[in-house]
Each structure stands twice: as structure tokens, then as C-alpha cells.
């Protein structure tokens, strides 16, 4: 009996690898969002600002390297922990596709088809669903499948923001990060859960993204015994449209005004270290907090940690089992 090979497509945002790729990278992003009016080309100032941010975190984002590590660990986990017994005589092969830079999702789907993959599971590495974010990943994959010209059946995990194993893992990170504060203040430290902001227009669509973040934050807080928590949006784009509120600096100011002198950031909308974590939180938000007299710390990112790989493996095996019924 032959072994079926099932493909796993992990999808992430994408990041330039070199400073000279910043301009085409930004152009690609801006061309894909209709809410950005007029000329889609980024200004020289916008390009220079992003290049400067990358320099401050070591020259480039580690997102692609980390996503590949996650994919490799997931493949080992799926092929080595009784997956065949649960899903039939199968072998799993993982792939990494990016939405806005190489390796592009459409190129990776073409490679999956060329490798003989005819059944696959797609997972965006963003736990909370929005039509603009996860929906865009799924659309890109479906368009690529249609262009591949082969019968490749891919099912998608649309969200996993409230999965108990995910909430448990985040709660453990919150508990571990509390030790960064003086012992007498740990129990009272407020936790701010952040995710990438999106244009406020999504509220007109009844988009579930804000609700999903609230559900993640509440689930983690209940598990970790957090008394004061909030959701804040970070990393809004430099565009003239209105973005989600409240923004992170506003929440920090509110906590200061309430008398707090410490704050823990849990970037629950991200699963890997990248620019939005290493610069927007670790540098920019930390400087803003210090100016307000706040000690700011954050929870450790999942990266390729076993906690995240366990969650992803659960998602894959459930999709495979569901498709087999």
C-alpha cells in the first residue's frame, strides 16, 4: 500500500531579507490594499524609516527563518508521534509561503503541486481571523491552486484564537514574564494583549478580529489569574485611513493615569519574533513607557517552541481527520 503525502502550508506576512528589498516589499503591500488611495509607491522617507528600523534589530527580520524552523519542527512532530495511526497511512510535508515577499504563496503552492501533493492543510500563523489578514492568505492560496492546474484539495484553519492549548501556552508565558517584575508588584501587574492593527473599516463588516482578540485576552487572563488586562492595537500603517483603537500608547497612558508603574505586554496576535515585536514593542513601546515612568516587559514569543508546535499539530490532525469523514 502506497503512502499518501499530505502537504501543510504555513502562511505568514513576509519580510525583506536585505535593505534594497524594502522599497519593492512596501510597494507590494500597498498595491494589495485598496484602502490606500493614490500612488502606491512608498515615499523615500517611508523606505528610509523602515530600513532604519531593520538596522536597529540587526539588519533584517528573523520572520522567514523562524517560520521555516516552525515548519521543520511541525513536520518532525507530525511524522513522529503516531500521526499515521490517527490519519491513515500518510506522510506529512510542510511548506512555508509568504503573502508579501519571497517565497510567495503562489510559488509555494505551485511547488506543492509539482511535488505531487494532492491533499493539503493551510494555516495562517495568525490566531485571530480577519477578512483582511487571514482571509487574504486563504484567498492567495486558493487562487494559486486554481492556477496550478492539478486537483489539489486544501482545507484551511480559519482561526485558533480560543483553542485551549493555545490559551494555556500563552498563560504560561504570562506567568513566566511576571518574574521580570519586583516580587511585591507581580500579582498587580496589568497585562496588555496586542495584535497588529487593521483599518477600522473592518468594523463595518462585523469582522470577528476584535472579538477574537478579546476572547484570547480573556481566556489567557482567566488562566493566569490576571486582575487588570486590556487589548491594544499596534503597528498601524502609515496611511490616511482610520485604524483600530485603542492604540498601544493610549493604553499605556491610561494605565499610568490609573497609578500603575509596571505593565506586561503579551503580543497575542503574533507567534514569532519579527519587526512588530523586536522594534515596535521592544524598542519603541519600551521607550514610550519609560517616558511615562512605566517598567515595560513582554512575554516571550513562541517562535519554534514545542508549545506552538503542539497546537499546530492538533490543528493539522483535526483537519485531516475531518476531511477523511
N, C-alpha and C positions, 0 to 999 in steps of 0.2 A: 504494500500500500504506500503510495507516494505521500510525502509531507507537503501540506499546503503552507505557503509563505504568506503571512498577513503583514501588511505594512502599517506602521504607526507614523503619522505625520505630526510632529510637534511644530507649532507655528508661533513665531514671535515677531516683534515690530521691525527689527532690523537696525543696523548701525554701521556707519562708515568705518573702515579699517585704517584709513590714512587721512591726513588733513586735506589733501587735494580732492578727496571724495565728498567733502562736506557740502559743497555747492550743489552737485547733482543729486545728492541724497535729499537735501532740503527741497529742491525743485520737484523731485518725485513725490514727496509728501504733499506739497502744496497743490500739485496737479491732480491729486486724487481726492481732494476735499472741496466740494462745491461751495462751502460756506466762506472760502477765501476769495474775495472779489478781485477783479482786475488781473494785473500781471502776476503770474505765478512764480516768477523768478525771485529768489530771495535777494534782499539788498546786500551790498558789500558789508555793511555794518552787522547784519544778521549773521552772515557767514563768519566774519571775524569773531563775533561774540561766541558762537558755538565752537569754533576752533580753540578759542582761549579756554573754554570750559573743559574741553577734552584734555588740553595740556595740563590743567590742574588736577586731573585724575589719572595722569600717567601717559597721556598721549592718545588714548583711544578707549572706547568702552569694552569691557570684557564680555558683553552680552552674547556674542556669537560663540565664543569659546565655552562659556558656561552652558549655553543651550546644547551644544554638542556633547558636553560632559553629561548633561541630564539625559540626552538621548542614548548615549552609550550605556549608562547605568541602568536605564529602563530596559534596554534590550537584554542585558545580562539578567536582570531580575525576572523578566517575563519568561525567558528561556531556561531559567534555572530553579524555579520554585513551584513546580507542579502545574505549570500553566497548561501543558499538553493534556494532563488528565482532566482539567476543567473544561477545556475548549476543543478537545479533539486532537487529532494528530497534526499539530501546526507548529510552525516556526515563526517567530516574530522578528521583523527587521525594522529598525527605526530610522527615520529621516528628519532633517531639520529644514524648514522653509521659512523665509522671512518675507514680510509684506512690502517693505520699502527699500530693501537692499539685498545684495547677493548673500546667500543663494536664494533667489526669488522663489516664491511658492510655485509659480507656474513651471519653472525649470525643474524643480524637485519632483513635482507630480509627473512630469514627462519622464524623468529618470525612473520613478517608481514603475511606470507603465513599461518602460524598456527593460526593467529588471524582472518583469513577469508578474508583478503584483496585480492581483485582480480583486482583492478584498482588503480594505484598509479602515483605520480609525484615525480621525483628525481631532487634535486637541490644541486649542489656543492656550498659551501659557499665561492666561489672564482669567482668574477665577470667576469674576463677575461679568455678566453679559451686558453688552450694549450693541445695538444695531450698527453703530459707527465703528466699534472696535472688533469684538469677536465676530459680529455679523459680516464685517469686511473680510476677515480671514476666511470664513466659510465660503463667501461668495468667490473670492480669488481661487480657492481650491476647486470649487465646482466648475468655474469657467475653464480652469486648466484641464479638468477631467474631460469636459466636453470637447476640448481641442486635442486631447490625446488620441482620440480615435480608436480606443480599445474599451472593452467592457470592464472598467474599474469601478467597483462599488465601494464608496466611502461613506461611513456614518460619522457623525460629529457629536462631540460632547459640547453642549452649548454653554453650560456653566457648572461650576462645582464649588461655589462660594459658601454653601452651607453644609458641605459634606462633613460628618463628624470627625473623621480622621484628619481633615484639613484644619478644622477648628481646634482640635486637640493639639496639633503640632504648633499652631500659632500661639496657643495659650502657653505652651511650654516655653516658647521664645519670650513671651511677655514676662513670665516668671523668672527666667534666667536673666533678662535685662534689668530687672528690678535691683539686682545685686550691684549694679553700677552706681546706685544712689546710697547716701548715708543710711544706715540701718533704721534710724529713728524716723526717716521720711518715707520708706519704701511702701508701706501699706497705703499711704495717701497720694502717691504719685499718680496724676491723671495720665491716661493713655489716649493719644490722638491717632486714629486709624486713617491712613491716607491712601489715595489712589490717584491715577492720572486724571486730571480734569478733562471734561469734554464740553463742547458748546452747549449752552443752556437750551438750545433749540430741542434737544432730545426730550425735554420735559413736555413738550407739546405732543410727542408721540406716545406718551405714557411708557417711555423706555424704562426697563427694570433696573438699570445700572445704579442709580442712587439707592433704591430699595435693597438691592443685593449687597451694597456696601454696608448699609445699616444692619442687615441681618448677619453679615460676617462679624461686624464690630460687636454686636450684642452677644452673639454666640461665644466669641472669644472672651469677652468681659465676664460673662457668667461663669465660664470655666476657670478663669484665672482670678476671680474674686475682685475684679476692678470696680472701684466705687464711683469714680468720675471718668467718663470717657466721652469722646466726640469723634465725628467724622469730618475730615477736611480734605479739600481738593488741592492738588499741587501740579506744578509743571504746565500751567495753561499756555497755549500757543500765543505767539506774538501776532495776533490778528485783531481786526476791529470788532469782531462779534463778541457778544456777552458769553462768559463761561460760567460753569457751575460755581455756586457759593455754598458755604463759606470757604474762602481760601485759607491756606495754612497760616500765613502771617496774622490774619484776623483772629483765628482761633487761639494762637499763641498770646496775642494781646488780651483777649478775653480772659484766658487763664491767669495771666499776670494781674489783671484787674480784680480777679476773684481772690487774689492773695497767694497763689501758688508760686513757688520758686523752683520747681522741677517739672519736667514733662518728658514722657516717653513716647516716641514716635514708633508706630507699628505700620510700615508700608504694606498693608494687607492686599493692595491691588497688584503687587509685584512679587515675583518669585525668584528674582536673580538680581545680583548687583549690576547696575548699569548707570548711565548718566543721571537719571532721575533720582537715584538713591545716593550715589557717590558724590555728586555735586549738589543737586537741589536740596537734599536733606543734610548730608554730612558737612557741607561747606556753607551753602547759602542760608539754609534754615538755622543751622547752628550759630552762625554769626548774628542773624536777626534775633534769636533767642537770647544770646549773650548780651546784646544791646538792651534787652528788656529785663535783664537780671535773672534769666531762667537758665538752669542747667538742663540741656537737652541731650538725651541719649536715644538710641534707636535699637529695635530688635534686630538680630542677625538675619540676613537673607537666607532663604532655603538653599539657593544655588543647586548643587548636585547632592545635597544631603539625603540620607536614606528616608527621612520623614516624607519629603516630597515624592521620592521615587515610589514609596508605598502607595501614596494617594494616586499617582498617575497609573500605576499598575492596576489598582482597583478599577479605575475608570475604564481602562482598556478591556479588562476581562469582562466587565459588565456589558460593554458594548458588543463584544464578540459573542457572549452567551445570548444576549438579546437578539442579535441578528440570526443566530442559529435556530431560534424557536419558530 
